[in-house]
Amino acid sequence: MNELPEVVTHNYHPERGPFRNICELPHLEADRVLREIAAAGARAIKSNYLERRFATEEWLQSEKQRKL
């Protein structure tokens, strides 16, 4: 029988739990988590990823509010 890997998907990490959104963290904490992910061998992460991600999340929330 195959064993499950320590990290099952990008939505689960044994120390952080399932379905966490990096944008719910303060910017410095989000940056730390992103550096940990990169150090663990994730694909290359662009230097402006967090800024773009936070901007996208803000736009999504704004559009959700506007449409509702």
N, CA, C and O atoms as a Tripos MOL2 file, in Angstrom:
@<TRIPOS>MOLECULE
protein
  272   271    68     0     0
PROTEIN
NO_CHARGES

@<TRIPOS>ATOM
      1 N           0.8450   -1.1840    0.0000 N.3       1 MET1
      2 CA          0.0000    0.0000    0.0000 C.3       1 MET1
      3 C           0.8860    1.2430    0.0000 C.2       1 MET1
      4 O           1.8790    1.2990    0.7260 O.2       1 MET1
      5 N           0.5350    2.2280   -0.8040 N.am      2 ASN2
      6 CA          1.2980    3.4750   -0.8640 C.3       2 ASN2
      7 C           0.9670    4.3630    0.3230 C.2       2 ASN2
      8 O          -0.1790    4.4280    0.7680 O.2       2 ASN2
      9 N           1.9910    5.0490    0.8310 N.am      3 GLU3
     10 CA          1.7670    6.0070    1.9140 C.3       3 GLU3
     11 C           1.4510    7.3690    1.3220 C.2       3 GLU3
     12 O           1.9270    7.7240    0.2440 O.2       3 GLU3
     13 N           0.6400    8.1250    2.0480 N.am      4 LEU4
     14 CA          0.3550    9.4810    1.6030 C.3       4 LEU4
     15 C           1.5840   10.3570    1.8000 C.2       4 LEU4
     16 O           2.3100   10.1820    2.7780 O.2       4 LEU4
     17 N           1.8320   11.2940    0.8940 N.am      5 PRO5
     18 CA          2.9470   12.2150    1.0970 C.3       5 PRO5
     19 C           2.6530   13.1500    2.2630 C.2       5 PRO5
     20 O           1.5040   13.2830    2.6830 O.2       5 PRO5
     21 N           3.6930   13.7980    2.7880 N.am      6 GLU6
     22 CA          3.5050   14.7180    3.9070 C.3       6 GLU6
     23 C           2.6170   15.8920    3.5310 C.2       6 GLU6
     24 O           1.8010   16.3290    4.3430 O.2       6 GLU6
     25 N           2.7550   16.4120    2.3210 N.am      7 VAL7
     26 CA          1.9080   17.5040    1.8320 C.3       7 VAL7
     27 C           1.0730   16.9280    0.7060 C.2       7 VAL7
     28 O           1.6150   16.5210   -0.3220 O.2       7 VAL7
     29 N          -0.2580   16.8870    0.8870 N.am      8 VAL8
     30 CA         -1.1350   16.2340   -0.0770 C.3       8 VAL8
     31 C          -1.3950   17.1240   -1.2870 C.2       8 VAL8
     32 O          -1.2500   16.6660   -2.4200 O.2       8 VAL8
     33 N          -1.7650   18.3520   -1.0840 N.am      9 THR9
     34 CA         -1.9890   19.3010   -2.1780 C.3       9 THR9
     35 C          -1.5380   20.6680   -1.7080 C.2       9 THR9
     36 O          -1.1070   20.8320   -0.5660 O.2       9 THR9
     37 N          -1.6390   21.6460   -2.5870 N.am     10 HIS10
     38 CA         -1.3080   23.0080   -2.1880 C.3      10 HIS10
     39 C          -2.3350   23.5590   -1.1970 C.2      10 HIS10
     40 O          -2.1170   24.6160   -0.6050 O.2      10 HIS10
     41 N          -3.4480   22.8520   -1.0130 N.am     11 ASN11
     42 CA         -4.4810   23.2960   -0.0660 C.3      11 ASN11
     43 C          -4.3230   22.6920    1.3230 C.2      11 ASN11
     44 O          -5.1120   22.9950    2.2180 O.2      11 ASN11
     45 N          -3.3340   21.8550    1.5170 N.am     12 TYR12
     46 CA         -3.1630   21.2280    2.8300 C.3      12 TYR12
     47 C          -1.6870   21.1690    3.1940 C.2      12 TYR12
     48 O          -0.8470   20.7900    2.3780 O.2      12 TYR12
     49 N          -1.3900   21.5430    4.4110 N.am     13 HIS13
     50 CA         -0.0420   21.3840    4.9480 C.3      13 HIS13
     51 C          -0.2190   20.9360    6.3910 C.2      13 HIS13
     52 O          -1.0240   21.5270    7.1110 O.2      13 HIS13
     53 N           0.5000   19.9190    6.8380 N.am     14 PRO14
     54 CA          0.2690   19.3670    8.1800 C.3      14 PRO14
     55 C           0.4230   20.3840    9.3080 C.2      14 PRO14
     56 O          -0.2230   20.2470   10.3470 O.2      14 PRO14
     57 N           1.2590   21.3930    9.1260 N.am     15 GLU15
     58 CA          1.4420   22.3960   10.1830 C.3      15 GLU15
     59 C           0.4630   23.5620   10.0760 C.2      15 GLU15
     60 O           0.2170   24.2550   11.0630 O.2      15 GLU15
     61 N          -0.0980   23.7830    8.8860 N.am     16 ARG16
     62 CA         -0.9910   24.9310    8.6930 C.3      16 ARG16
     63 C          -2.4620   24.5330    8.6010 C.2      16 ARG16
     64 O          -3.3450   25.3590    8.8300 O.2      16 ARG16
     65 N          -2.7240   23.2890    8.2720 N.am     17 GLY17
     66 CA         -4.1020   22.8320    8.1450 C.3      17 GLY17
     67 C          -4.6200   22.9740    6.7280 C.2      17 GLY17
     68 O          -3.9090   23.4580    5.8480 O.2      17 GLY17
     69 N          -5.8770   22.5460    6.4990 N.am     18 PRO18
     70 CA         -6.4450   22.5510    5.1500 C.3      18 PRO18
     71 C          -7.0740   23.8870    4.7660 C.2      18 PRO18
     72 O          -7.5270   24.6550    5.6140 O.2      18 PRO18
     73 N          -7.0850   24.1320    3.4720 N.am     19 PHE19
     74 CA         -7.8640   25.2240    2.8570 C.3      19 PHE19
     75 C          -7.5650   26.5990    3.4270 C.2      19 PHE19
     76 O          -8.4850   27.3760    3.6860 O.2      19 PHE19
     77 N          -6.3070   26.9060    3.6240 N.am     20 ARG20
     78 CA         -5.9120   28.2090    4.1440 C.3      20 ARG20
     79 C          -5.6450   29.1560    2.9830 C.2      20 ARG20
     80 O          -5.0950   28.7490    1.9600 O.2      20 ARG20
     81 N          -6.0300   30.4050    3.1360 N.am     21 ASN21
     82 CA         -5.7670   31.4250    2.1320 C.3      21 ASN21
     83 C          -4.6240   32.2950    2.6290 C.2      21 ASN21
     84 O          -4.7220   32.9030    3.6950 O.2      21 ASN21
     85 N          -3.5530   32.3570    1.8720 N.am     22 ILE22
     86 CA         -2.3810   33.1180    2.2830 C.3      22 ILE22
     87 C          -2.7190   34.6000    2.4750 C.2      22 ILE22
     88 O          -2.0390   35.2970    3.2290 O.2      22 ILE22
     89 N          -3.7480   35.0740    1.8080 N.am     23 CYS23
     90 CA         -4.1320   36.4860    1.9080 C.3      23 CYS23
     91 C          -4.8620   36.8160    3.2130 C.2      23 CYS23
     92 O          -5.1210   37.9860    3.4950 O.2      23 CYS23
     93 N          -5.1880   35.8170    3.9940 N.am     24 GLU24
     94 CA         -5.7970   36.0650    5.3040 C.3      24 GLU24
     95 C          -4.7290   36.3880    6.3470 C.2      24 GLU24
     96 O          -5.0540   36.7830    7.4660 O.2      24 GLU24
     97 N          -3.4700   36.2240    5.9880 N.am     25 LEU25
     98 CA         -2.3680   36.4860    6.9050 C.3      25 LEU25
     99 C          -1.8680   37.9170    6.7380 C.2      25 LEU25
    100 O          -2.0330   38.5140    5.6750 O.2      25 LEU25
    101 N          -1.2550   38.4700    7.7890 N.am     26 PRO26
    102 CA         -0.5660   39.7560    7.6200 C.3      26 PRO26
    103 C           0.5310   39.5900    6.5570 C.2      26 PRO26
    104 O           1.0550   38.4930    6.3670 O.2      26 PRO26
    105 N           0.8650   40.6660    5.8820 N.am     27 HIS27
    106 CA          1.7900   40.6070    4.7560 C.3      27 HIS27
    107 C           3.1240   39.9350    5.1210 C.2      27 HIS27
    108 O           3.6190   39.1040    4.3600 O.2      27 HIS27
    109 N           3.6990   40.2800    6.2550 N.am     28 LEU28
    110 CA          4.9850   39.6810    6.6390 C.3      28 LEU28
    111 C           4.8680   38.1760    6.8630 C.2      28 LEU28
    112 O           5.7580   37.4170    6.4800 O.2      28 LEU28
    113 N           3.7790   37.7480    7.4770 N.am     29 GLU29
    114 CA          3.5580   36.3150    7.7060 C.3      29 GLU29
    115 C           3.3260   35.5940    6.3800 C.2      29 GLU29
    116 O           3.8380   34.4950    6.1690 O.2      29 GLU29
    117 N           2.5560   36.2110    5.4890 N.am     30 ALA30
    118 CA          2.3140   35.6200    4.1720 C.3      30 ALA30
    119 C           3.6260   35.4690    3.4100 C.2      30 ALA30
    120 O           3.8470   34.4560    2.7460 O.2      30 ALA30
    121 N           4.4920   36.4650    3.5020 N.am     31 ASP31
    122 CA          5.7950   36.4040    2.8420 C.3      31 ASP31
    123 C           6.6340   35.2630    3.4090 C.2      31 ASP31
    124 O           7.3080   34.5600    2.6570 O.2      31 ASP31
    125 N           6.6020   35.0740    4.7150 N.am     32 ARG32
    126 CA          7.3460   33.9820    5.3480 C.3      32 ARG32
    127 C           6.8420   32.6280    4.8500 C.2      32 ARG32
    128 O           7.6390   31.7540    4.5070 O.2      32 ARG32
    129 N           5.5200   32.4550    4.8100 N.am     33 VAL33
    130 CA          4.9340   31.1960    4.3400 C.3      33 VAL33
    131 C           5.3230   30.9510    2.8840 C.2      33 VAL33
    132 O           5.6700   29.8300    2.5120 O.2      33 VAL33
    133 N           5.2660   31.9770    2.0750 N.am     34 LEU34
    134 CA          5.6140   31.8410    0.6650 C.3      34 LEU34
    135 C           7.0830   31.4320    0.5070 C.2      34 LEU34
    136 O           7.4090   30.6020   -0.3420 O.2      34 LEU34
    137 N           7.9640   32.0120    1.3180 N.am     35 ARG35
    138 CA          9.3780   31.6240    1.2750 C.3      35 ARG35
    139 C           9.5570   30.1680    1.6990 C.2      35 ARG35
    140 O          10.3910   29.4610    1.1330 O.2      35 ARG35
    141 N           8.7890   29.7110    2.6810 N.am     36 GLU36
    142 CA          8.8460   28.3000    3.0990 C.3      36 GLU36
    143 C           8.4120   27.3810    1.9660 C.2      36 GLU36
    144 O           9.0290   26.3430    1.7260 O.2      36 GLU36
    145 N           7.3500   27.7670    1.2760 N.am     37 ILE37
    146 CA          6.8530   26.9590    0.1560 C.3      37 ILE37
    147 C           7.9180   26.8840   -0.9320 C.2      37 ILE37
    148 O           8.1740   25.8120   -1.4810 O.2      37 ILE37
    149 N           8.5340   28.0110   -1.2420 N.am     38 ALA38
    150 CA          9.5720   28.0350   -2.2720 C.3      38 ALA38
    151 C          10.7750   27.1910   -1.8520 C.2      38 ALA38
    152 O          11.3510   26.4820   -2.6760 O.2      38 ALA38
    153 N          11.1530   27.2630   -0.5830 N.am     39 ALA39
    154 CA         12.2990   26.5000   -0.0900 C.3      39 ALA39
    155 C          12.0360   24.9980   -0.1180 C.2      39 ALA39
    156 O          12.9690   24.1980   -0.1820 O.2      39 ALA39
    157 N          10.7600   24.6210   -0.0680 N.am     40 ALA40
    158 CA         10.4040   23.2010   -0.0780 C.3      40 ALA40
    159 C          10.4390   22.6180   -1.4860 C.2      40 ALA40
    160 O          10.1580   21.4350   -1.6800 O.2      40 ALA40
    161 N          10.7860   23.4510   -2.4720 N.am     41 GLY41
    162 CA         10.9450   22.9380   -3.8290 C.3      41 GLY41
    163 C           9.7760   23.2180   -4.7490 C.2      41 GLY41
    164 O           9.6520   22.5860   -5.7970 O.2      41 GLY41
    165 N           8.9250   24.1430   -4.3830 N.am     42 ALA42
    166 CA          7.8090   24.5010   -5.2680 C.3      42 ALA42
    167 C           8.3670   25.1410   -6.5380 C.2      42 ALA42
    168 O           9.5200   25.5700   -6.5810 O.2      42 ALA42
    169 N           7.5400   25.1950   -7.5490 N.am     43 ARG43
    170 CA          7.9920   25.8410   -8.7830 C.3      43 ARG43
    171 C           8.3870   27.2890   -8.4850 C.2      43 ARG43
    172 O           8.0500   27.8270   -7.4310 O.2      43 ARG43
    173 N           9.0840   27.8960   -9.3960 N.am     44 ALA44
    174 CA          9.5640   29.2670   -9.1920 C.3      44 ALA44
    175 C           8.3910   30.2100   -8.9160 C.2      44 ALA44
    176 O           7.3700   30.1690   -9.6030 O.2      44 ALA44
    177 N           8.5540   31.0440   -7.9150 N.am     45 ILE45
    178 CA          7.5230   32.0090   -7.5420 C.3      45 ILE45
    179 C           8.0570   33.4010   -7.8730 C.2      45 ILE45
    180 O           9.1210   33.7900   -7.3920 O.2      45 ILE45
    181 N           7.3260   34.1430   -8.6870 N.am     46 LYS46
    182 CA          7.7860   35.4710   -9.0910 C.3      46 LYS46
    183 C           7.8740   36.3970   -7.8870 C.2      46 LYS46
    184 O           7.1130   36.2650   -6.9280 O.2      46 LYS46
    185 N           8.8080   37.3310   -7.9500 N.am     47 SER47
    186 CA          9.0680   38.2180   -6.8200 C.3      47 SER47
    187 C           7.8640   39.0790   -6.4540 C.2      47 SER47
    188 O           7.7260   39.4720   -5.2960 O.2      47 SER47
    189 N           7.0010   39.3790   -7.4030 N.am     48 ASN48
    190 CA          5.8410   40.2310   -7.1100 C.3      48 ASN48
    191 C           4.5580   39.4200   -6.8980 C.2      48 ASN48
    192 O           3.4570   39.9650   -6.9750 O.2      48 ASN48
    193 N           4.7010   38.1280   -6.6340 N.am     49 TYR49
    194 CA          3.5330   37.2580   -6.4850 C.3      49 TYR49
    195 C           2.5720   37.7570   -5.4090 C.2      49 TYR49
    196 O           1.3710   37.8650   -5.6570 O.2      49 TYR49
    197 N           3.0860   38.0630   -4.2160 N.am     50 LEU50
    198 CA          2.1950   38.4570   -3.1150 C.3      50 LEU50
    199 C           1.4440   39.7450   -3.4230 C.2      50 LEU50
    200 O           0.2520   39.8500   -3.1340 O.2      50 LEU50
    201 N           2.1230   40.7190   -4.0010 N.am     51 GLU51
    202 CA          1.4450   41.9660   -4.3410 C.3      51 GLU51
    203 C           0.3140   41.7090   -5.3290 C.2      51 GLU51
    204 O          -0.7890   42.2350   -5.1760 O.2      51 GLU51
    205 N           0.6010   40.8860   -6.3540 N.am     52 ARG52
    206 CA         -0.4410   40.5560   -7.3290 C.3      52 ARG52
    207 C          -1.5620   39.7480   -6.6950 C.2      52 ARG52
    208 O          -2.7340   39.9570   -7.0050 O.2      52 ARG52
    209 N          -1.2080   38.8330   -5.8150 N.am     53 ARG53
    210 CA         -2.2080   37.9860   -5.1570 C.3      53 ARG53
    211 C          -3.1230   38.8230   -4.2610 C.2      53 ARG53
    212 O          -4.3450   38.6790   -4.3020 O.2      53 ARG53
    213 N          -2.5150   39.7080   -3.4420 N.am     54 PHE54
    214 CA         -3.3330   40.5650   -2.5790 C.3      54 PHE54
    215 C          -4.2310   41.4880   -3.4070 C.2      54 PHE54
    216 O          -5.3880   41.7080   -3.0470 O.2      54 PHE54
    217 N          -3.7140   42.0230   -4.5030 N.am     55 ALA55
    218 CA         -4.5150   42.8930   -5.3770 C.3      55 ALA55
    219 C          -5.6680   42.1120   -6.0000 C.2      55 ALA55
    220 O          -6.7830   42.6240   -6.0980 O.2      55 ALA55
    221 N          -5.4090   40.8880   -6.4170 N.am     56 THR56
    222 CA         -6.4580   40.0520   -7.0070 C.3      56 THR56
    223 C          -7.5350   39.7300   -5.9800 C.2      56 THR56
    224 O          -8.7260   39.8030   -6.2810 O.2      56 THR56
    225 N          -7.1170   39.3720   -4.7660 N.am     57 GLU57
    226 CA         -8.0800   39.0700   -3.7010 C.3      57 GLU57
    227 C          -8.9520   40.2940   -3.3960 C.2      57 GLU57
    228 O         -10.1620   40.1750   -3.2070 O.2      57 GLU57
    229 N          -8.3200   41.4670   -3.3520 N.am     58 GLU58
    230 CA         -9.0700   42.6920   -3.0870 C.3      58 GLU58
    231 C         -10.0840   42.9500   -4.2010 C.2      58 GLU58
    232 O         -11.2280   43.3180   -3.9330 O.2      58 GLU58
    233 N          -9.6600   42.7570   -5.4540 N.am     59 TRP59
    234 CA        -10.5700   42.9380   -6.5870 C.3      59 TRP59
    235 C         -11.7240   41.9390   -6.5220 C.2      59 TRP59
    236 O         -12.8760   42.3120   -6.7430 O.2      59 TRP59
    237 N         -11.4280   40.6780   -6.2200 N.am     60 LEU60
    238 CA        -12.4890   39.6690   -6.1270 C.3      60 LEU60
    239 C         -13.5120   40.0210   -5.0490 C.2      60 LEU60
    240 O         -14.7170   39.8950   -5.2690 O.2      60 LEU60
    241 N         -13.0340   40.4630   -3.8820 N.am     61 GLN61
    242 CA        -13.9450   40.8580   -2.8110 C.3      61 GLN61
    243 C         -14.8000   42.0560   -3.2350 C.2      61 GLN61
    244 O         -16.0040   42.0950   -2.9830 O.2      61 GLN61
    245 N         -14.1660   43.0140   -3.8730 N.am     62 SER62
    246 CA        -14.8780   44.2110   -4.3290 C.3      62 SER62
    247 C         -15.9560   43.8490   -5.3490 C.2      62 SER62
    248 O         -17.0840   44.3340   -5.2640 O.2      62 SER62
    249 N         -15.6090   43.0060   -6.3020 N.am     63 GLU63
    250 CA        -16.5770   42.5930   -7.3170 C.3      63 GLU63
    251 C         -17.7050   41.7650   -6.7100 C.2      63 GLU63
    252 O         -18.8570   41.8870   -7.1290 O.2      63 GLU63
    253 N         -17.3900   40.9380   -5.7420 N.am     64 LYS64
    254 CA        -18.4300   40.1610   -5.0650 C.3      64 LYS64
    255 C         -19.4240   41.0950   -4.3890 C.2      64 LYS64
    256 O         -20.6360   40.9260   -4.5230 O.2      64 LYS64
    257 N         -18.9080   42.0750   -3.6660 N.am     65 GLN65
    258 CA        -19.7750   43.0340   -2.9890 C.3      65 GLN65
    259 C         -20.6190   43.8250   -3.9980 C.2      65 GLN65
    260 O         -21.8140   44.0360   -3.7930 O.2      65 GLN65
    261 N         -19.9850   44.2490   -5.0710 N.am     66 ARG66
    262 CA        -20.6930   45.0380   -6.0960 C.3      66 ARG66
    263 C         -21.8280   44.2320   -6.7160 C.2      66 ARG66
    264 O         -22.9160   44.7630   -6.9390 O.2      66 ARG66
    265 N         -21.5870   42.9740   -6.9920 N.am     67 LYS67
    266 CA        -22.6030   42.1510   -7.6520 C.3      67 LYS67
    267 C         -23.7110   41.7030   -6.6960 C.2      67 LYS67
    268 O         -24.8360   41.4480   -7.1250 O.2      67 LYS67
    269 N         -23.3950   41.6090   -5.4150 N.am     68 LEU68
    270 CA        -24.4100   41.1930   -4.4680 C.3      68 LEU68
    271 C         -25.2290   42.3890   -4.0350 C.2      68 LEU68
    272 O         -26.1480   42.2480   -3.2280 O.2      68 LEU68
@<TRIPOS>BOND
     1     1     2 1
     2     2     3 1
     3     3     4 2
     4     3     5 am
     5     5     6 1
     6     6     7 1
     7     7     8 2
     8     7     9 am
     9     9    10 1
    10    10    11 1
    11    11    12 2
    12    11    13 am
    13    13    14 1
    14    14    15 1
    15    15    16 2
    16    15    17 am
    17    17    18 1
    18    18    19 1
    19    19    20 2
    20    19    21 am
    21    21    22 1
    22    22    23 1
    23    23    24 2
    24    23    25 am
    25    25    26 1
    26    26    27 1
    27    27    28 2
    28    27    29 am
    29    29    30 1
    30    30    31 1
    31    31    32 2
    32    31    33 am
    33    33    34 1
    34    34    35 1
    35    35    36 2
    36    35    37 am
    37    37    38 1
    38    38    39 1
    39    39    40 2
    40    39    41 am
    41    41    42 1
    42    42    43 1
    43    43    44 2
    44    43    45 am
    45    45    46 1
    46    46    47 1
    47    47    48 2
    48    47    49 am
    49    49    50 1
    50    50    51 1
    51    51    52 2
    52    51    53 am
    53    53    54 1
    54    54    55 1
    55    55    56 2
    56    55    57 am
    57    57    58 1
    58    58    59 1
    59    59    60 2
    60    59    61 am
    61    61    62 1
    62    62    63 1
    63    63    64 2
    64    63    65 am
    65    65    66 1
    66    66    67 1
    67    67    68 2
    68    67    69 am
    69    69    70 1
    70    70    71 1
    71    71    72 2
    72    71    73 am
    73    73    74 1
    74    74    75 1
    75    75    76 2
    76    75    77 am
    77    77    78 1
    78    78    79 1
    79    79    80 2
    80    79    81 am
    81    81    82 1
    82    82    83 1
    83    83    84 2
    84    83    85 am
    85    85    86 1
    86    86    87 1
    87    87    88 2
    88    87    89 am
    89    89    90 1
    90    90    91 1
    91    91    92 2
    92    91    93 am
    93    93    94 1
    94    94    95 1
    95    95    96 2
    96    95    97 am
    97    97    98 1
    98    98    99 1
    99    99   100 2
   100    99   101 am
   101   101   102 1
   102   102   103 1
   103   103   104 2
   104   103   105 am
   105   105   106 1
   106   106   107 1
   107   107   108 2
   108   107   109 am
   109   109   110 1
   110   110   111 1
   111   111   112 2
   112   111   113 am
   113   113   114 1
   114   114   115 1
   115   115   116 2
   116   115   117 am
   117   117   118 1
   118   118   119 1
   119   119   120 2
   120   119   121 am
   121   121   122 1
   122   122   123 1
   123   123   124 2
   124   123   125 am
   125   125   126 1
   126   126   127 1
   127   127   128 2
   128   127   129 am
   129   129   130 1
   130   130   131 1
   131   131   132 2
   132   131   133 am
   133   133   134 1
   134   134   135 1
   135   135   136 2
   136   135   137 am
   137   137   138 1
   138   138   139 1
   139   139   140 2
   140   139   141 am
   141   141   142 1
   142   142   143 1
   143   143   144 2
   144   143   145 am
   145   145   146 1
   146   146   147 1
   147   147   148 2
   148   147   149 am
   149   149   150 1
   150   150   151 1
   151   151   152 2
   152   151   153 am
   153   153   154 1
   154   154   155 1
   155   155   156 2
   156   155   157 am
   157   157   158 1
   158   158   159 1
   159   159   160 2
   160   159   161 am
   161   161   162 1
   162   162   163 1
   163   163   164 2
   164   163   165 am
   165   165   166 1
   166   166   167 1
   167   167   168 2
   168   167   169 am
   169   169   170 1
   170   170   171 1
   171   171   172 2
   172   171   173 am
   173   173   174 1
   174   174   175 1
   175   175   176 2
   176   175   177 am
   177   177   178 1
   178   178   179 1
   179   179   180 2
   180   179   181 am
   181   181   182 1
   182   182   183 1
   183   183   184 2
   184   183   185 am
   185   185   186 1
   186   186   187 1
   187   187   188 2
   188   187   189 am
   189   189   190 1
   190   190   191 1
   191   191   192 2
   192   191   193 am
   193   193   194 1
   194   194   195 1
   195   195   196 2
   196   195   197 am
   197   197   198 1
   198   198   199 1
   199   199   200 2
   200   199   201 am
   201   201   202 1
   202   202   203 1
   203   203   204 2
   204   203   205 am
   205   205   206 1
   206   206   207 1
   207   207   208 2
   208   207   209 am
   209   209   210 1
   210   210   211 1
   211   211   212 2
   212   211   213 am
   213   213   214 1
   214   214   215 1
   215   215   216 2
   216   215   217 am
   217   217   218 1
   218   218   219 1
   219   219   220 2
   220   219   221 am
   221   221   222 1
   222   222   223 1
   223   223   224 2
   224   223   225 am
   225   225   226 1
   226   226   227 1
   227   227   228 2
   228   227   229 am
   229   229   230 1
   230   230   231 1
   231   231   232 2
   232   231   233 am
   233   233   234 1
   234   234   235 1
   235   235   236 2
   236   235   237 am
   237   237   238 1
   238   238   239 1
   239   239   240 2
   240   239   241 am
   241   241   242 1
   242   242   243 1
   243   243   244 2
   244   243   245 am
   245   245   246 1
   246   246   247 1
   247   247   248 2
   248   247   249 am
   249   249   250 1
   250   250   251 1
   251   251   252 2
   252   251   253 am
   253   253   254 1
   254   254   255 1
   255   255   256 2
   256   255   257 am
   257   257   258 1
   258   258   259 1
   259   259   260 2
   260   259   261 am
   261   261   262 1
   262   262   263 1
   263   263   264 2
   264   263   265 am
   265   265   266 1
   266   266   267 1
   267   267   268 2
   268   267   269 am
   269   269   270 1
   270   270   271 1
   271   271   272 2
@<TRIPOS>SUBSTRUCTURE
     1 MET1         2 RESIDUE 1 A MET
     2 ASN2         6 RESIDUE 1 A ASN
     3 GLU3        10 RESIDUE 1 A GLU
     4 LEU4        14 RESIDUE 1 A LEU
     5 PRO5        18 RESIDUE 1 A PRO
     6 GLU6        22 RESIDUE 1 A GLU
     7 VAL7        26 RESIDUE 1 A VAL
     8 VAL8        30 RESIDUE 1 A VAL
     9 THR9        34 RESIDUE 1 A THR
    10 HIS10       38 RESIDUE 1 A HIS
    11 ASN11       42 RESIDUE 1 A ASN
    12 TYR12       46 RESIDUE 1 A TYR
    13 HIS13       50 RESIDUE 1 A HIS
    14 PRO14       54 RESIDUE 1 A PRO
    15 GLU15       58 RESIDUE 1 A GLU
    16 ARG16       62 RESIDUE 1 A ARG
    17 GLY17       66 RESIDUE 1 A GLY
    18 PRO18       70 RESIDUE 1 A PRO
    19 PHE19       74 RESIDUE 1 A PHE
    20 ARG20       78 RESIDUE 1 A ARG
    21 ASN21       82 RESIDUE 1 A ASN
    22 ILE22       86 RESIDUE 1 A ILE
    23 CYS23       90 RESIDUE 1 A CYS
    24 GLU24       94 RESIDUE 1 A GLU
    25 LEU25       98 RESIDUE 1 A LEU
    26 PRO26      102 RESIDUE 1 A PRO
    27 HIS27      106 RESIDUE 1 A HIS
    28 LEU28      110 RESIDUE 1 A LEU
    29 GLU29      114 RESIDUE 1 A GLU
    30 ALA30      118 RESIDUE 1 A ALA
    31 ASP31      122 RESIDUE 1 A ASP
    32 ARG32      126 RESIDUE 1 A ARG
    33 VAL33      130 RESIDUE 1 A VAL
    34 LEU34      134 RESIDUE 1 A LEU
    35 ARG35      138 RESIDUE 1 A ARG
    36 GLU36      142 RESIDUE 1 A GLU
    37 ILE37      146 RESIDUE 1 A ILE
    38 ALA38      150 RESIDUE 1 A ALA
    39 ALA39      154 RESIDUE 1 A ALA
    40 ALA40      158 RESIDUE 1 A ALA
    41 GLY41      162 RESIDUE 1 A GLY
    42 ALA42      166 RESIDUE 1 A ALA
    43 ARG43      170 RESIDUE 1 A ARG
    44 ALA44      174 RESIDUE 1 A ALA
    45 ILE45      178 RESIDUE 1 A ILE
    46 LYS46      182 RESIDUE 1 A LYS
    47 SER47      186 RESIDUE 1 A SER
    48 ASN48      190 RESIDUE 1 A ASN
    49 TYR49      194 RESIDUE 1 A TYR
    50 LEU50      198 RESIDUE 1 A LEU
    51 GLU51      202 RESIDUE 1 A GLU
    52 ARG52      206 RESIDUE 1 A ARG
    53 ARG53      210 RESIDUE 1 A ARG
    54 PHE54      214 RESIDUE 1 A PHE
    55 ALA55      218 RESIDUE 1 A ALA
    56 THR56      222 RESIDUE 1 A THR
    57 GLU57      226 RESIDUE 1 A GLU
    58 GLU58      230 RESIDUE 1 A GLU
    59 TRP59      234 RESIDUE 1 A TRP
    60 LEU60      238 RESIDUE 1 A LEU
    61 GLN61      242 RESIDUE 1 A GLN
    62 SER62      246 RESIDUE 1 A SER
    63 GLU63      250 RESIDUE 1 A GLU
    64 LYS64      254 RESIDUE 1 A LYS
    65 GLN65      258 RESIDUE 1 A GLN
    66 ARG66      262 RESIDUE 1 A ARG
    67 LYS67      266 RESIDUE 1 A LYS
    68 LEU68      270 RESIDUE 1 A LEU
